Amino acid sequence: MKITIKNTKPRNPFVAASLKRLAGAHRSSPSARRQRQQQALRRELALHRHSP
């Protein structure tokens, strides 16, 4: 009785590297933009709150 092993498709060597460096879109997500705008608004309000 012979045992045959199926050849699997070769793995893409770039996938592991891209997953490690979190490759993806080169722009920030909408939630990150929202958070940044909210922080900027808080900074502006803090500046104006303490000035006479």
N, C-alpha and C positions, 0 to 999 in steps of 0.2 A: 504494500500500500504506500503510494507516494503522497507526500504532503506538498501541496502547492501554496505558495504565498503570493497574494495579489500585489502587484506593484501599485503603490499609491502615487498620486500626483505629487510632483516635487513642490516643496513649500517655497513661497516667495520670500527671499532673504530680507527684503526691505520692510516687510510687515512688522517684524519684531522691533526693528529700530524705530519705525514710525510710532509704534504704540508706546515705546519707552519715552520718547520725547514729546508725546501728546501732539502729534502732527494733526493739523486740521485747518480750519478756516483762519485766515490771517486778520480777522477783525474780532473785536470783543463781542460777547453775547449781549442781547438786549438787556438782560438782568444786570450785567456788569456795567453797561452804560447808564442804566437807571440808578444804580448805586453811586456811581461817580457823580452824576448830576445832583443827587440828593446830598452827598457830602459837600459839593461845591456850594450848594444853597445854604447848608448849615454854616459853612465857613463865612459866607457873606453876611448872614444874619448875625453871627457872633461878632464880626467886625463892627457892624453898625449898631449893635446893642450897647457896646461899651463906649462908643464915641459920643461926645456931648452935642 
